[in-house]
């Protein structure tokens, strides 16, 4: 829970020095840096003795006559009279001052309703949960780190009653208020991250609240669709709904993760060439948005990444209205436009998305019960789990290290054991064999190939032993490690850095003269070329085709770059001889913000920027008239006047010919003004 303090240089400065990866890389954590900064001093809020309502620090500072620049003293001996904003009681209060504490805790709140039974019925439940924001997201995203504030019998709550959830939320709110105002005294027996041991008062704060759209509407008490559905944007009315409305007849039963994986990486290969061009273009934009959020952005968001995401969302929403009509402009589509600002404020979405909480729900439901008083059964089981978690001690899972025959060779029976090994504090294991192992042998040709790959001279007499496993876990790959299995396809890098595709046929631990090596045996794929010698490219995705060479290769496990998938040639699905490479784990997207044009609705009199037909040149054009039927407009272009070389490059004169420009070529409104007959950019 001290991970934020280890990376305090990320949030103690107001400048954006690091990519937005962890939750403390967001603007909101920096705004609250005083809560953890030991050098910051702040006034503790007060609790009304009558209604227990919180009187904020700013109200107390106003009574003390403190401006933001005024130095806050260690103690204030005098009492002041303050008024409760809830019951209006005026009472005496002695101001208290404290410093930020690095051990203070921030929480992420969540609410969601769910069905405890596999079949649909009227008995619905819900859970109010929290997770600890000051942990690294790789640790926080485990269901073991989800803590329940309370289970709610949702089926007993009145419908369309905005305050029905308040009695259950009030318990959490009151406890948070007490932990923030009074704190909890904890005795640390040892130092941590340079902080001394001793008795420390720890305080708690709620950093953000997350949930799906219906749950957020219920907690936030705003209408789920309809009039004024978004409090941030001045939108008049949007309907509630889900998109897309019909991919299969059972779309309503798809889980969010299933729809996400269909969208990216599968859909552009399945739907390419099937959907009409205009509809496919709208769909491919949501594919790129999904890729950015669920793949590219998980390693951190730069300002350019956020701007690219914003451009993609604006273009997607605009084209959705043009192609599908207003019926498709539902509130959940509108909510996409807030993603970029949320990433700026709270960092990467995988810090606070709902997948971890949804997985925790599965844990509640599968617990044995007699199906009576379900919420009480869930509560008792969860209390027992949390009690055992904190009182079982820091017990490390038993690790199977085979050091008798292969020095340094590591094997785990299960993936969970491999993950535990990789997180071991004393030794970091980057490559771990997983699953049942067996001894095997190599042919003479294979032994020769192994020595060649390892760049070793083959001796006349040598000792060689080989163990084979079905999978290998590499802790440094992907997000929290990647498990590679026999039968999967990978990108492999050679000594020159060239990438190629290979299929894993065997995972081997080879010991030569008491020195152990991890090797993979596989089938090599070569890039498919046309009759003219050009690389064959999949039209919809612009990814290359590859063909099997039927040749066997060995390569070190450290040469694996990442996983890929091979999709059969859509024109020869039943008897494919070449495959499209689906690089679903690529670290970057082949787009930039300048390449994504947000459609601009032109009006007569606008000065706009128009993209030229050659290269990426941009021209200024003054719109004279607009034709909504053909989506074109008549414009005069403005350019430099060759007859007046003294005019600066920022001044442009109207050219004589009037031309027709399609809306799709317009990049947006130009910045500048008219001075006489010239446009000054």
C-alpha positions in Angstrom: 0.0 0.0 0.0 3.1 2.3 -0.2 3.6 2.0 -4.0 2.5 5.6 -4.5 5.3 6.7 -2.1 7.9 4.8 -4.0 7.0 6.8 -7.1 6.3 10.1 -5.3 8.3 12.0 -7.9 5.4 11.2 -10.3 2.9 13.3 -8.3 4.7 15.7 -6.0 5.5 17.8 -9.0 2.8 19.7 -10.9 4.5 18.9 -14.2 3.6 15.8 -16.3 7.0 14.1 -16.3 5.8 10.5 -16.8 3.3 8.6 -18.9 0.0 8.2 -17.2 0.2 4.6 -16.1 -0.5 4.3 -12.4 -3.4 6.1 -10.8 -1.1 8.6 -9.1 0.0 9.8 -12.5 -3.4 11.5 -13.0 -4.2 15.1 -12.2 -6.6 14.3 -9.4 -3.9 12.5 -7.3 -1.6 15.5 -7.8 -4.4 17.8 -6.6 -4.7 15.8 -3.4 -0.9 15.5 -3.0 -1.2 17.4 0.3 -2.9 14.4 1.8 0.4 12.3 1.5 3.1 15.1 1.4 4.7 15.3 4.9 5.7 18.9 4.1 2.2 20.0 3.5 0.0 21.3 6.4 -3.8 21.4 6.3 -6.7 22.1 8.6 -8.7 19.0 9.7 -12.5 19.3 9.0 -14.9 19.3 12.0 -18.0 17.2 12.7 -21.2 18.8 13.8 -22.1 17.6 17.4 -25.8 17.6 16.4 -26.1 16.0 13.0 -22.5 14.7 12.6 -22.3 16.5 9.2 -18.8 17.5 8.1 -17.9 21.1 8.2 -15.2 21.5 5.6 -11.7 22.8 6.1 -12.3 25.9 3.9 -15.2 27.0 6.2 -12.8 26.8 9.2 -10.1 28.6 7.4 -12.5 31.4 6.4 -13.5 31.8 10.1 -9.7 32.0 10.9 -9.2 34.5 8.2 -6.7 32.4 6.4 -6.0 32.9 2.7 -4.4 30.2 0.5 -1.1 32.0 0.9 -1.3 32.2 4.7 1.0 30.0 6.7 -0.9 27.4 8.8 0.3 27.3 12.4 1.1 24.1 14.3 -1.7 24.7 16.8 -4.5 27.1 17.3 -5.2 27.7 21.0 -8.4 29.8 20.5 -11.8 28.3 19.7 -13.9 29.7 16.9 -17.6 29.6 16.2 -18.6 27.8 13.0 -21.9 26.9 11.5 -23.0 23.5 10.3 -24.2 23.7 6.6 -26.8 20.9 7.2 -28.6 21.8 10.5 -27.3 25.4 10.7 -26.2 24.8 14.3 -23.5 27.2 15.4 -21.0 25.6 17.8 -17.5 26.2 19.2 -14.6 24.4 17.6 -10.9 24.4 18.3 -9.1 24.1 14.9 -6.7 21.2 14.5 -3.9 21.0 12.0 -2.0 18.0 10.6 0.6 17.1 8.0 0.3 14.8 5.1 1.0 11.2 5.8 2.8 8.9 3.2 1.0 5.9 4.9 -2.5 7.5 4.3 -4.8 5.4 2.2 -6.9 6.3 -0.9 -9.9 4.1 -1.9 -11.7 3.4 -5.1 -15.4 2.8 -4.6 -17.7 0.6 -6.7 -21.4 -0.4 -6.8 -23.1 -2.9 -9.0 -26.2 -5.1 -9.0 -26.2 -8.8 -10.1 -28.2 -12.0 -10.1 -27.1 -14.6 -7.5 -28.7 -17.4 -9.5 -27.9 -18.7 -12.9 -31.5 -18.3 -14.1 -33.2 -14.9 -14.3 -35.5 -14.2 -11.4 -36.7 -11.3 -9.3 -34.1 -11.9 -6.5 -31.3 -9.5 -7.4 -28.4 -8.5 -5.1 -25.8 -5.9 -5.1 -22.4 -5.1 -3.5 -20.8 -1.9 -2.4 -17.0 -2.5 -2.6 -13.7 -0.7 -2.3 -10.2 -1.3 -3.4 -6.9 0.4 -2.3 -5.8 3.0 -4.8 -2.3 3.4 -3.3 -1.3 -0.1 -4.4 0.2 -0.8 -7.8 -2.5 -1.7 -10.3 -0.9 -5.1 -10.9 -1.6 -5.9 -7.3 -4.8 -4.0 -6.9 -6.5 -5.8 -9.9 -6.6 -9.1 -8.0 -10.0 -10.1 -6.6 -8.1 -10.7 -3.3 -7.8 -6.9 -3.0 -11.6 -6.2 -3.3 -13.2 -5.5 0.0 -17.0 -5.4 0.6 -18.6 -2.6 2.5 -22.0 -4.3 2.3 -24.3 -6.6 0.4 -27.6 -5.0 -0.7 -30.9 -7.0 -1.2 -31.7 -5.0 -4.4 -35.0 -6.9 -4.9 -36.4 -5.3 -1.8 -35.6 -1.7 -2.8 -38.4 0.4 -4.3 -38.2 1.1 -8.0 -37.6 4.6 -9.3 -36.6 5.9 -5.9 -33.4 7.9 -6.1 -32.6 7.6 -2.4 -33.2 3.8 -2.1 -29.5 3.1 -1.9 -28.6 5.9 0.5 -29.0 3.8 3.8 -26.4 1.3 2.5 -24.1 4.0 1.2 -24.3 6.0 4.5 -22.5 3.3 6.4 -19.5 3.7 4.1 -19.7 7.5 4.0 -19.8 7.9 7.8 -16.8 5.5 8.2 -14.8 7.4 5.6 -15.7 10.7 7.3 -14.5 9.4 10.6 -11.3 8.0 9.1 -10.5 11.3 7.4 -11.3 13.6 10.4 -10.1 11.5 13.3 -8.0 8.9 11.6 -6.9 5.5 13.1 -3.8 5.1 15.3 -1.6 2.3 14.0 1.8 1.2 15.5 4.5 0.3 13.0 7.1 -2.0 14.4 9.5 -1.5 11.5 10.6 1.2 9.1 9.1 1.2 5.5 10.3 3.2 2.5 12.5 5.3 4.7 9.7 6.1 7.2 10.4 5.5 10.9 8.5 3.0 13.1 6.2 4.1 15.8 2.6 5.1 16.4 1.1 6.8 13.3 -2.3 8.2 12.7 -3.5 6.9 9.3 -6.3 8.7 7.5 -8.4 7.6 4.6 -9.9 9.3 1.5 -12.2 8.3 -1.3 -10.3 9.0 -4.5 -13.0 8.1 -7.1 -16.1 6.0 -7.6 -16.4 3.6 -10.5 -19.1 1.4 -12.0 -21.1 0.7 -15.2 -23.5 3.3 -16.5 -26.7 2.1 -14.8 -24.8 1.7 -11.5 -23.3 5.2 -11.8 -26.7 6.6 -12.5 -28.1 5.0 -9.4 -25.4 6.2 -7.1 -25.1 9.6 -8.6 -28.9 10.1 -8.7 -29.1 11.1 -12.3 -31.5 9.8 -15.0 -30.3 6.8 -17.0 -30.9 8.4 -20.4 -33.7 10.9 -21.2 -33.6 14.6 -20.4 -30.2 16.0 -19.3 -28.5 12.6 -19.0 -25.0 14.0 -18.8 -24.1 16.5 -16.1 -20.9 17.6 -17.9 -22.2 18.3 -21.3 -25.1 20.5 -22.2 -27.0 17.9 -24.2 -30.8 18.2 -24.3 -31.9 14.5 -24.6 -30.3 11.2 -25.3 -31.9 7.7 -25.1 -30.5 4.9 -23.1 -29.3 1.9 -25.1 -26.4 -0.3 -26.1 -24.4 -0.6 -29.2 -24.2 -2.5 -31.5 -27.8 -3.5 -31.5 -27.5 -6.7 -33.6 -24.4 -8.7 -34.2 -26.0 -11.9 -33.1 -29.4 -12.8 -31.7 -27.9 -13.3 -28.3 -25.9 -10.1 -28.1 -27.7 -9.1 -25.0 -26.2 -12.2 -23.3 -22.6 -11.3 -24.2 -20.3 -10.3 -21.4 -18.4 -7.0 -21.7 -15.1 -9.0 -22.1 -16.5 -11.1 -24.9 -17.7 -8.0 -26.8 -14.3 -6.4 -26.3 -12.4 -9.4 -27.6 -14.7 -9.7 -30.6 -14.3 -5.9 -31.3 -10.5 -6.2 -31.0 -8.8 -8.1 -32.4 -11.3 -10.4 -34.1 -13.9 -8.1 -35.8 -11.8 -6.4 -38.4 -10.9 -9.8 -39.9 -14.4 -11.2 -39.6 -16.4 -8.2 -40.8 -13.9 -6.9 -43.3 -15.4 -7.2 -46.8 -18.8 -8.0 -45.4 -20.0 -4.7 -44.0 -20.7 -1.8 -46.4 -17.7 0.6 -46.7 -19.3 3.4 -44.8 -20.5 1.2 -41.9 -17.2 -0.6 -41.8 -15.3 2.7 -41.5 -17.5 3.6 -38.5 -16.9 0.2 -36.9 -13.1 0.2 -37.5 -12.9 3.5 -35.5 -14.3 1.7 -32.4 -11.9 -1.1 -33.0 -9.0 1.3 -32.8 -10.5 3.0 -29.7 -10.8 -0.4 -28.1 -7.2 -1.3 -29.0 -5.9 1.9 -27.4 -7.8 1.4 -24.2 -7.3 -2.3 -23.7 -3.8 -2.8 -25.2 -1.8 0.3 -26.2 -2.7 2.5 -23.2 -2.0 -0.1 -20.5 1.7 0.7 -20.6 1.0 4.4 -20.1 -0.7 7.3 -21.9 1.3 10.3 -23.3 -0.4 13.6 -24.3 -0.3 12.5 -28.0 -2.0 9.2 -27.1 -4.8 11.1 -25.4 -5.2 13.5 -28.2 -5.3 10.6 -30.7 -8.0 8.9 -28.7 -10.0 12.1 -28.6 -9.8 12.5 -32.3 -10.9 8.9 -32.9 -13.9 9.2 -30.6 -15.0 12.5 -32.1 -14.7 11.1 -35.6 -16.5 7.9 -34.6 -19.4 9.7 -32.9 -19.9 12.2 -35.8 -19.8 9.5 -38.5 -22.2 7.3 -36.4 -24.8 10.1 -36.5 -24.2 10.6 -40.3 -24.3 6.9 -41.2 -26.7 5.4 -38.7 -28.8 8.4 -37.8 -29.8 10.0 -34.5 -31.4 6.7 -33.3 -27.9 5.4 -32.7 -26.7 8.4 -30.7 -27.5 6.9 -27.3 -26.1 8.2 -24.0 -23.4 5.5 -23.7 -22.1 6.6 -27.1 -22.0 10.2 -25.8 -20.1 9.1 -22.7 -17.1 8.1 -25.0 -16.2 11.8 -25.4 -15.3 12.0 -21.7 -12.7 9.2 -21.9 -9.8 11.5 -22.7 -10.5 13.9 -19.8 -10.9 10.9 -17.4 -7.5 9.6 -18.5 -5.9 12.9 -17.8 -7.6 13.1 -14.4 -7.4 9.5 -13.2 -4.7 8.0 -15.5 -5.0 4.7 -17.4 -8.5 3.2 -17.3 -7.2 -0.2 -16.2 -6.7 1.4 -12.8 -10.4 1.8 -12.2 -12.3 -0.3 -14.7 -14.9 -2.8 -13.4 -13.4 -6.1 -14.5 -11.8 -6.9 -11.2 -15.1 -6.1 -9.3 -17.0 -8.2 -11.8 -14.7 -11.2 -11.2 -15.2 -10.7 -7.5 -18.9 -11.1 -8.0 -18.3 -14.6 -9.5 -16.5 -15.5 -6.3 -19.5 -14.5 -4.2 -22.0 -16.5 -6.3 -20.1 -19.8 -6.4 -19.9 -20.1 -2.6 -22.1 -22.8 -1.2 -25.4 -21.7 0.3 -28.9 -22.9 1.0 -30.2 -20.0 -1.0 -31.9 -18.5 2.0 -30.9 -15.0 3.3 -28.4 -14.8 0.5 -26.9 -11.4 1.5 -26.2 -12.7 5.0 -24.5 -15.8 3.6 -22.4 -13.6 1.3 -21.5 -11.3 4.1 -20.4 -14.1 6.5 -18.3 -15.7 3.8 -16.6 -12.4 2.9 -15.9 -11.6 6.5 -14.2 -14.9 6.9 -12.2 -14.5 3.8 -10.9 -11.0 4.8 -10.2 -12.2 8.3 -8.1 -15.2 7.1 -6.3 -13.0 4.5 -5.0 -10.6 7.1 -4.3 -13.2 9.9 -2.7 -16.0 7.9 0.6 -14.1 7.9 2.9 -13.5 4.9 3.2 -17.1 3.9 4.9 -17.7 0.6 3.6 -20.5 -1.6 5.9 -23.4 -1.8 8.2 -23.1 -4.8 9.6 -26.1 -6.6 13.1 -25.4 -7.6 14.9 -28.2 -9.4 18.5 -27.5 -8.6 19.9 -31.0 -8.3 20.2 -31.7 -12.0 19.8 -28.3 -13.7 21.4 -25.5 -11.7 19.1 -22.5 -11.8 16.3 -24.4 -13.6 12.8 -23.4 -12.4 9.6 -25.3 -12.8 6.1 -24.6 -11.5 3.1 -27.0 -11.5 0.5 -24.3 -12.1 0.3 -20.8 -13.5 -0.6 -19.4 -10.0 2.6 -20.9 -8.6 4.6 -19.4 -11.4 3.2 -15.9 -10.7 4.1 -16.4 -7.0 7.6 -17.3 -8.0 7.9 -14.3 -10.3 6.9 -12.0 -7.5 9.3 -13.5 -5.0 11.3 -10.7 -3.3 14.6 -12.5 -3.0 15.0 -13.9 -6.6 13.3 -12.7 -9.7 12.4 -15.5 -12.1 11.7 -14.2 -15.6 11.2 -17.5 -17.4 9.4 -20.4 -15.6 8.4 -23.7 -17.1 4.7 -24.5 -16.2 2.8 -27.8 -16.2 3.7 -31.5 -16.3 7.3 -32.1 -17.4 8.9 -35.2 -19.0 12.3 -36.2 -20.2 12.8 -36.4 -23.9 15.6 -36.8 -26.5 16.8 -35.0 -29.6 17.9 -36.4 -32.9 21.5 -35.9 -34.2 20.3 -33.1 -36.5 18.4 -31.4 -33.7 21.4 -31.6 -31.4 23.6 -29.9 -34.1 20.9 -27.2 -34.6 20.8 -26.6 -30.8 24.6 -26.0 -30.7 24.3 -23.7 -33.7 21.6 -21.6 -32.0 23.5 -21.4 -28.7 26.7 -20.5 -30.6 28.6 -23.3 -29.0 31.2 -25.6 -30.5 29.9 -29.2 -30.5 32.3 -31.5 -28.7 32.9 -35.2 -29.5 31.9 -36.2 -26.0 29.4 -34.2 -24.0 26.5 -34.7 -21.6 23.1 -33.6 -22.8 19.7 -33.9 -21.0 16.4 -32.5 -22.1 13.1 -31.8 -20.3 10.0 -30.9 -22.1 7.1 -28.8 -20.7 3.7 -27.7 -22.2 4.1 -24.0 -21.4 6.4 -21.3 -20.2 5.6 -18.2 -18.1 7.6 -15.0 -18.9 7.1 -12.4 -16.2 8.5 -9.5 -18.1 6.1 -9.8 -21.1 2.7 -8.1 -21.3 0.8 -6.8 -18.3 1.7 -9.0 -15.3 3.4 -11.7 -17.3 2.4 -13.9 -20.3 2.0 -17.6 -20.5 3.2 -19.2 -23.8 1.8 -22.6 -24.7 2.6 -25.3 -27.2 0.6 -24.7 -30.4 0.6 -20.9 -30.1 2.2 -18.5 -32.5 4.8 -15.9 -31.6 6.9 -13.1 -33.0 10.6 -14.0 -32.8 13.5 -11.6 -33.1 16.9 -12.7 -34.5 20.3 -11.2 -33.8 19.8 -8.4 -36.3 16.4 -7.4 -34.8 14.4 -8.8 -37.7 11.0 -10.2 -36.7 9.5 -13.5 -38.0 6.5 -15.7 -37.1 6.9 -19.1 -35.6 4.6 -21.8 -34.2 5.7 -23.3 -30.8 5.9 -27.1 -31.2 7.9 -27.9 -28.0 9.3 -26.0 -25.0 12.6 -27.5 -23.8 15.0 -27.1 -20.9 18.4 -28.3 -22.4 21.3 -29.0 -20.1 24.7 -29.1 -21.8 27.7 -29.9 -19.5 25.8 -28.8 -16.4 24.8 -25.5 -18.0 21.1 -25.0 -18.6 19.3 -23.3 -21.5 15.6 -22.7 -22.3 14.9 -23.3 -26.0 11.7 -23.5 -28.1 11.3 -25.7 -31.1 8.9 -24.6 -33.7 7.7 -24.2 -37.3 8.8 -21.2 -39.2 6.5 -19.0 -41.3 7.6 -16.7 -44.1 5.9 -13.6 -45.5 3.7 -14.3 -48.5 4.5 -12.4 -51.7 2.6 -11.8 -54.9 3.8 -12.7 -58.4 5.5 -9.3 -58.7 7.4 -9.9 -55.5 5.4 -7.5 -53.3 4.3 -8.5 -49.8 0.8 -9.7 -49.8 -1.3 -7.5 -47.4 -4.8 -8.1 -45.9 -7.0 -5.3 -47.3 -9.1 -4.5 -44.3 -6.4 -4.6 -41.6 -3.3 -3.9 -43.7 -1.5 -6.7 -41.9 0.8 -9.1 -43.8 0.0 -12.7 -44.9 2.4 -15.5 -44.0 2.9 -19.0 -45.3 4.3 -22.1 -43.6 7.8 -23.1 -44.7 7.4 -26.6 -43.1 10.9 -26.1 -41.7 11.9 -26.8 -38.1 13.8 -24.2 -36.1 15.1 -23.8 -32.6 15.3 -20.4 -30.8 16.0 -19.2 -27.3 13.0 -18.2 -25.2 14.5 -14.8 -24.7 14.1 -14.1 -28.4 10.3 -14.2 -28.1 8.9 -10.7 -28.6 5.1 -11.3 -28.1 2.2 -13.5 -29.1 0.4 -13.3 -32.4 -2.6 -15.1 -33.9 -2.9 -16.4 -37.5 -6.3 -16.0 -39.2 -6.9 -18.1 -42.3 -7.1 -16.4 -45.6 -10.8 -15.2 -45.9 -10.9 -16.3 -49.5 -9.8 -19.8 -48.7 -11.3 -20.5 -45.2 -11.8 -24.2 -45.7 -8.3 -24.9 -47.2 -6.0 -22.1 -46.3 -2.4 -22.0 -47.5 -1.7 -18.5 -46.1 -2.7 -16.7 -42.9 -3.2 -13.1 -41.8 -0.9 -12.1 -38.9 -3.0 -10.6 -36.1 -0.6 -8.7 -34.0 -3.0 -8.1 -31.1 -0.2 -7.3 -28.6 1.6 -4.7 -30.6 3.0 -1.9 -28.4 1.9 1.0 -30.6 -0.8 1.9 -33.1 0.2 2.9 -36.7 -1.8 6.2 -36.4 -1.1 9.8 -35.3 -3.5 12.5 -34.3 -2.9 14.4 -37.6 -4.1 11.4 -39.6 -7.5 11.3 -37.9 -9.8 14.0 -39.3 -12.8 15.0 -37.2 -15.7 15.8 -39.6 -16.4 19.6 -39.7 -19.9 20.9 -40.5 -19.2 23.9 -42.8 -21.2 27.1 -42.9 -21.1 29.9 -45.4 -18.6 32.5 -44.3 -16.3 30.1 -42.5 -12.5 30.2 -43.1 -11.4 26.5 -43.0 -8.3 24.4 -43.4 -8.5 22.0 -46.4 -6.2 19.0 -46.9 -4.7 18.9 -50.3 -4.8 15.9 -52.7 -0.9 15.7 -52.8 1.0 14.9 -49.6 -0.2 16.5 -46.4 -0.3 20.1 -47.5 -3.0 22.2 -45.9 -4.7 25.2 -47.6 -6.9 28.0 -46.4 -10.4 28.3 -48.0 -13.2 30.7 -47.5 -16.6 29.0 -47.8 -19.1 30.8 -50.1 -22.0 28.3 -50.1 -22.9 24.9 -48.8 -24.7 22.0 -50.6 -26.1 19.6 -48.0 -27.3 17.1 -50.7 -23.9 16.5 -52.1 -21.9 17.3 -49.0 -19.8 19.8 -50.8 -19.2 23.5 -50.6 -18.0 26.3 -53.0 -14.8 28.0 -51.7 -12.2 30.6 -52.6 -8.7 29.4 -51.8 -6.3 31.9 -50.2 -2.5 31.8 -51.0 0.6 33.9 -51.0 0.6 36.9 -53.4 3.7 36.5 -55.7 3.3 40.1 -56.8 3.9 41.5 -53.3 7.0 39.7 -51.9 7.0 42.0 -48.8 3.9 40.3 -47.5 4.8 37.9 -44.7 4.2 34.2 -44.9 1.3 34.5 -42.5 -0.7 36.7 -44.8 -2.8 35.2 -47.7 -4.7 36.7 -50.6 -7.8 35.3 -52.2 -7.2 33.4 -55.5 -9.4 34.1 -58.4 -11.0 30.8 -59.2 -13.9 29.4 -57.1 -13.7 25.6 -56.5 -15.7 22.8 -55.1 -14.5 21.0 -51.9 -16.0 17.9 -50.3 -16.7 18.0 -46.6 -14.4 15.1 -45.9 -11.4 17.3 -47.0 -12.1 20.0 -44.4 -9.9 19.7 -41.3 -11.6 22.3 -39.2 -11.9 26.1 -38.7 -8.8 28.1 -39.4 -7.4 30.4 -36.7 -6.8 34.0 -37.8 -8.6 37.1 -39.0 -9.3 39.2 -42.1 -7.3 42.4 -42.4 -8.5 44.2 -45.5 -8.4 41.8 -48.4 -5.9 39.5 -46.7 -6.3 36.6 -44.4 -3.8 36.7 -41.5 -3.2 33.2 -40.0 
